[in-house]
Amino acid sequence: MSDDQIRPDQKPALHLRQKSWRSTFESFGIVNFRWFLGALCSDYASMNIQMFIRGWLVFEITDSYEKLGWMTAAGGVVGLFCAPLGGVLADRVRQKKHVLQFGSSANACVTLGMAYFIIVDALSFYHLLTAAVLQGIIMNIMMPSRQALTKDVVGLDLLTNAIGLSTSGMNTSRLLLPGLAGGLLSALGGGYGNIDPAKWVYILITVFYLVSVLLLFKVMVSDRAETAMSKETLLSQISDGFAYVLRTPVILMLLGCNFVIVFFSMAYFMLLPGFVKDVLDGGPDRLGLMISVSGVGSLLCSLIIANLPNRHRARVLLNGSLLVGLSLLLFSLSTNYWLSLFLLFITGFGQAARMSISNVLIQTYVGDSYRGRVMSIYMLEMSILSISVYPVSVLADYVGPQWAVGASAICLIIFVSSLFAVPVYRDLH
C-alpha cells in the first residue's frame, strides 16, 4: 500500500509514543529546526503586529465594522486562486525555503510602502485594502511550503512537538508585540484621529520580515529530487490534489470539520478593534494588550501540546474548540475590560489547541506526495472563511458586535458538542 493510502489504524507507533516533560523541547535538538523556528518567529512577529495595526488603522479611518469585513474578505478572495498554486509549488519546488524567502521579501516591500504613505500623509482605506490583497496573495503562496517544510526539517515522529513549539513561537510573538506596538502608538499620541505614529510600527514590521529571510539561509534541507510530477500540467496537479482529498475519507472529514469550527471561532478577532473601542471604551494600548493576553493563553497551551503523546489528539482538538465557544459566549456578554481580558486569555488557550492539533492530524494522515497540495486546500478553506465571515461584520454594524460574537459562539458550541458523538472523528489519534 502506498504512502498516500495510509489509514489511521496503520500508524500505531505514532499513537503509542510516550513523552515526559523533559521532551517538551525535543525538536530543539535539531539544529535546522532552531534556525527554522527563529525565521518563523520573526515572520510571526511581523504577522501579529500587522494584524493589530491594520485593523486599528481601518477602524480609526472609517469607524466601520463592514470595512473591517472588507479587509478580511479581500485576502480571502485572492486566496481562492493562489492557495492551490501555492500547494503545487510546495510539492514540486526543489527548496521550499526559497518560497518563504521570496514571500517575506515581498511582504517587506509592501509594509515599507505603507510606512511611506503614512509619512507623506496620504494613507487611505484603499491603500490598506490593496495591501491586504497583495499580502493575501503572498501568504497563500507561502503557507503550503511553510507547513510542508516543518515535516521535512523534523520528520513525522516529531511533528506534533515541532508544531507545538512553532505555535508557541507564534503565540510568544502575539504575547509581546501587539501590546508593545499598542503602547508605542499610545505613547507617541496615536488614536482619536492621529495615525502618524503607525509609520514606526510599519518600519518595525519590515525589519522583522527581513530578519526572517536572513535566518532561512541557515536552514539546510536537501533539494527535492525531480519526480514525474514535474512533467504534469499545473491544472492536472491541482485537480489531482482535490481528487486525493475526495478519495481519502479521513482527510475530507478533517478538512470539512475544521472549516466549520474555524468559521464560528474566527469572527471575534475580525471585530476586535471595533469591539474594544465601542463596547469596552479602549484605545490602541488596550487593544494591543487584549491581543497580547490572548497570546499568553495560547503560549501556555502550545507548550502543553508540544509535550502531548501522539494519541487522543482529536479529543484535545474538540475540548479546545468547546472552550473557545464557551469563553467567547461570555466575552460577548461582558462590558468590563478586565473581565473581557481574562476571557480572551481562556479563548487563546483553546484556540492554540484547535490550531495545533488540526494541523498535526492533517499532516499525520496525508501522503508525502500530496502534502503541499492538501495544506493548500487547508489554506483555501481559510480564504473561503475570510469571505464568508463578511456577513458577520455587516451584522455587527446593524445589531452590534456583542450580538454578532455571541451568535457565532453559540453555533460553535452546538457543532463541537455534536462531534463528540461521532466516534470516527472523536477517536482519531
Secondary structure, DSSP 8 states (H G I E B T S, - for coil): --GGG--GGG-HHHHS----GGGTTGGGGSHHHHHHHHHHHHHHHHHHHHHHHHHHHHHHHH--HHHHHHHHHHHHHHHHHHHHHHHHHHHH-S-HHHHHHHHHHHHHHHHHHHHHHHHTT---HHHHHHHHHHHHHHHHHHHHHHHHHHHHHH-STTHHHHHHHHHHHHHHHHHHHHHHHHHHHHHTT-BTTB-TTHHHHHHHHHHHHHHHHHHHTT---------GGGGS-HHHHHHHHHHHHHT-HHHHHHHHHHHHHHHHHHHHHHHHHHHHHHTS---HHHHHHHHHHHHHHHHHHHHHHHT--SSSHHHHHHHHHHHHHHHHHHHHH---HHHHHHHHHHHHHHHHHHHHHHHHHHHHHS-GGGHHHHHHHHHHHHHHHHHHTHHHHHHHHHH-HHHHHHHHHHHHHHHHHHHTT-HHHHT--
